[in-house]
Every structure is written in C-alpha cells, then in structure tokens.
Amino acid sequence: MGSVFSPYYAWAGRRAPLDHCALNVCLYGPGVRRWAMTERRAGEVEAGEDHVRLGPSAVRFEDGALIYDIAEYGAPVPLRVRGQVVIRPEAEQSETFTLDAAGRHVWRPIWPRARVEARFTAPDLRFSGEAYVDMNAGEEPLEAGFRSWNWARTALPDGAAILYDSVWKDGGGQGLALRIGPDGKAAAFDPPPLKDLPLTGWRVARAARSEGSAQVQQTLEDTPFYARSLISTELLGAPRKSMHESLDLTRFSSPVVKMMLPFRMPRAFWR
C-alpha cells in the first residue's frame, strides 16, 4: 500500500498511496522460480477492515488466519502465478519498534512464529511449514532515512530471534536483537558480533551477527540494491539457520536502478 520500492510512486512525488499498491509473490525451489509484483491503480484496489483486493488478487483475515488468494503474472517473464497461501499465527507480538532517531520509520514483527500452507496450480506446487509476518511503515522514503540495513529472522524451539541492524542517512545507526517467546513477548538480548558475508553477484554487501562463523547457504534474490538469502550462523549457543536480507538504499537511490525496476515491477495501466 504505497509500494515503498515503486519507481512510479517515487516519480509521482509519493502522493496518492492507494494508486500505487502491489502484491509481491516470490517462489523459490528446485525447478520453480516465480516473481510477481504488478502495481495496481486505486481503481483496482479495495481496502476494508479485514480484507484488501488488488486487481484479481485478494488478502483477507478470516478465522484468525491471513488468506492470500493469488492470481498474478510473473515478471519479467509473464508466467502465471495462481494459488492460495494461508498463514496461521503461533505467537503474536504487539510492540512496535522505531528504526530511526527521528521516529519516522517503524517496524512490528506481528507474527514472529506462524505456520503456512500453500497450494498453487501455477506452478503446480504444494508445501507447508514455518512462517513469519511483519510490517513496516514510514513517513518518508526509506532512502531519506537510511543508507542500508541487514535483517535476519531465526526460528528457535520456543519462539524466534530477530536481528535488525540499520545504518542511518546521517551516519548513525541502530541494532535490535530480540528474542520472542511463545507468548509473543519480545525481550532484548546482547547481539553477537557482526560478521561480513560474501558480496552478492551485484556486489551488494551482506553482514550477519553470529557467535561463530556465518555462511551463505543460498542466495534467493540478487538485485542491484537488495539481497535475500538463507544463512547459517551460531546464535544463542547453538547452530542456526536464518532468513536474511540486505538492503543498500544508496544503490536504490540511483536513477539508473530506478529505471531498471519496471522490468520486475510492471504497472497495470488499465482500471
């Protein structure tokens, strides 16, 4: 809603956020790779208390679960992406955290631990497993407040751990290290040292906190300004596997990068 990485939203002066909405779907697996992020105009968006419709796709909150009915086309190759994803919480976290000194950017790990069931007809795919749901909101563009950040979420037997290291535009920064229990309550803990990870193919810097070695198991998304990876670390006294992301907002600010984005984020011009 007001797609934060949308070049069209930026070119429009970040006015009319409902005119710049998208459902981002990413699938990674053996023989399966899909990316969809078509931006919709306000005429294709319907937002209610417990549902959002974005063109042919919809998200609704029903019987305590988030249900995604997905009917999209991929980009840059327009392959169909059709299916349903259902996420049910195992723990809910109620606190909202400020990410910058000015208080313009906030983040909340709403469901730090959840379960997911996914059934797709295009591609033909079914799976179930562990899930995570969070939200970000801001009063200004991300690149106005940050230079970069590294984030990681780790499943624990009794909850989850989340590490969030941001570098602010003015050169300061903040590190969050949260352990969230089965009751959803978040407690800060002393983060281990920050370890450099290998650069991505696009030369995006990555780093993760670990009590021992830190390694990239698989790079899932490699773009000029963003990387999503599966990593292995040592955290809270044991080996862990985590979902990790690195975001370089100096790169994202480049006009050249913004001109590349429509190939992955097309805009639907019909109403």
Disulfide bonds with the S-S distance in Angstrom:
none
